[in-house]
Amino acid sequence: MDTTETALVRSGRSHPAQPDGGIEGYRAKRTLPVRVEFARQLRRRRTRLTLGFLVVLPVLLLLSFEIGDAVGRGRTFADMATESGLNFTAFTLFASTGFLLVVVVALFFGDTVASEASWSSLKYLLAAPVPRVRLLRQKAIVAGLLSIFGLVLLTAISLGVGVLWYGAGNMVTTTGESVPFGSGLASLAAATAYLAVHLTWIAGLALWLSVSTDAPLGAVGGAVVVSILSEILDQINALGSLRTYLPTHYSTAYADLLGADVDWTEVTRGAFSALTYATLFTALAIWRFQRKDITS
């Protein structure tokens, strides 16, 4: 008697088997609904703390600018962050791109399967039975929704705090151009969308590591370390054009979207690079999970 039949017998119910051997009423497509997994992940402390920090970060940055007495005279995002609410939002995104957002995405995706394995609950999910590919897909969808929500939340809170404190003035670009508020808002929306696409490579890598280990910290940390290593290699000019193949090379390409004249060249290349890596890592994750011996 298989696991499903045993559960039915214990519950006092019996259903005849279908011609294909499955239990009547069982539908693989109904297992592990996204809404159930999403609600479950929202109840977790790490999710609340992560989203909470994304809310607090813009306030911390604002306090840093107000407490500090240095006046920026350059043309960097940091120097021009106090020009307007739009500039403050652009600086927040720029300050978060290299590490914070990488950690957030790696946390949501790296913790998907590895945490279930560490709690010894993965084998029970598969015995429900939830097909392996479906389980991985549902968890990846929820992790993706949480990542996008976190990114949009960070942008929205930064914009709200920035406009409230520095006003809804024009965006002043690093080249000295002045972009109207409406156009600047659209540019920030495009930059946020690009970041969501760019971070898919981290999502795919963390997902692959998550199905390869039973330690969530190892999956999350492994993805972050790879990102840091890529950033370091990208600073070595001696590598020349080889740097364009690094997954982090186009991490700040969205800066080209924040001007009066938008240049889509680097953005297009960055999106293609990220999606290529994401596809590769996701395929490896599926291949690994289908062949993994689940013992926990």
Secondary structure, DSSP 8 states (H G I E B T S, - for coil): --HHHHHHHHTT----B-TTS-BTT--GGGSS-HHHHHHHHHTSHHHHHHHHHHHHHHHHHHHHHHH------SSSTTTTTTS-HHHHHHHHHHHHHTTHHHHHHHHHHHTHHHHHHHTT-HHHHHTTT--HHHHHHHHHHHHHHHHHHHHHHHHHHHHHHHHHHH-S--EE-TTS-EE-HHHHHHHHHHHHHHHHHHTHHHHHHHHHHHHH-S-HHHHHHHHHHHHHHHHHHHT-GGGGGGGGGSTTTTTTGGGGGSSSS---HHHHHHHHHHHHHHHHHHHHHHHHHHH-----
